[in-house]
Amino acid sequence: MWFVILLVIVGVCALAYVNRVALLAKVLGQSETRINRQLKRRGR
């Protein structure tokens, strides 16, 4: 049972990482392009 819960948590984290720009834009109330620029700037 713990294995299934762990798999679900990992799956949710993976989906959140893939959609991080859209999620951050909704949470912060800013445009996706602005969030994307900020994330790319930090990645240098």
N, C-alpha and C positions, 0 to 999 in steps of 0.2 A: 504494500500500500504506500509506503514512504517513497518507493521508486517512482510510482505514478505521479505523486504530488511533486516530486523533484523534476520530473520531465515536464509537467505543466508549467512550473515556475521558470524553467529554462526556456521553454517555448514562448512564454509571455515576454521574457526579457529579450529574446531574439527579435520578436515582432516590434517591441518598443524601440530597439536599436535601429531596425530597418526604417521605421517610420518616425525617427527622432525629430526630424525637421518639422513635420506636420504637428506632432504632439507638442513640441516646444512652442510653436507658433500659437497654438490654441491656448496653452497654459499662460504664456507671457502676453498674449494679446497683440503680437507684432506680426508683420508679414513674413511669409516663408522665405522670401528672397533675402530679407535682412538677417534672419536666423542662419540661413545657408552661408551668407558672407562671413558672419561671425565665426561659424564653425570652421570654415576653410582657412580663415586668418589664423586661428589657434593651431591649426594642423601643420603650420610651417616648421 
